[in-house]
Amino acid sequence: MKEANPFDHQNDAELGRLLREHLEPAGHREFVARVRRGVLLHRSADSWDILARWLYPGMAAAAVLGAVVGLLNDTRSRQHHEIQAARGEPAAPWVAPETPLSRDVVVRVVLEGR
């Protein structure tokens, strides 16, 4: 090997040979052949097959997430109404159960964003 010089731009042939000798994987051709055989064996699975395998777990996760969000929303809504009742504030007219929803109330709620 050459003497170490940080400003030398020439390749060190002996160092390169030693690195290739020690870092090159053993059995590289056998590994490539094994990978290619595996790809050919499992070639029938396309992206739709993979997505189909995710369908039921994904639906179950969405159902659980929907239930959790619904429970949290219901809990927050109940807490909000309890706080309003404790303060003596009247409930909003579109929330009060004795008031039937009319088209005007629904339009007002949508337009005002409440």
Residue, then its C-alpha position, 0 to 999 in steps of 0.5 A: m500500500k502507498e503511504a497515506n497522503p490525504f491530498d493524493h488523488q491516485n487509486d491505491a491498487e493494493l488497497g482496492r484489491l484487499l477491500r474487494e477481497h474482504l467485502e465482496p459477498a461469498g456465494h453472490r451468484e448462488f444468492v442471485a439465483r435463489v432470489r430469482r427462483g423466489v421471484l418466479l415462484h411468487r410471480s402470480a401475486d399482483s398488487w390486487d391480490i396484495l390489496a385483497r389480503w388487506l381488505y378484511p383487516g382494513m375494514a376491521a380497523a376502520a370499524v374500530l376507529g369509527a366506534v372510538v371516534g363516535l364514542l369520543n364525540d358522544t362523550r364530548s357532546r354530553q359533557h358540553h350539554e352538561i356544562q351548558a345546563a350547569r351554567g343555566e344556558p339554553a341548548a341551541p334550538w337545533v339540538a333540543p330534542e323537543t324541537p323538530l328539525s326544519r329545513d330552515v334550521v338545517v340550512r342555517v346550521v350548514l351556512e353558519g358552520r355551527 
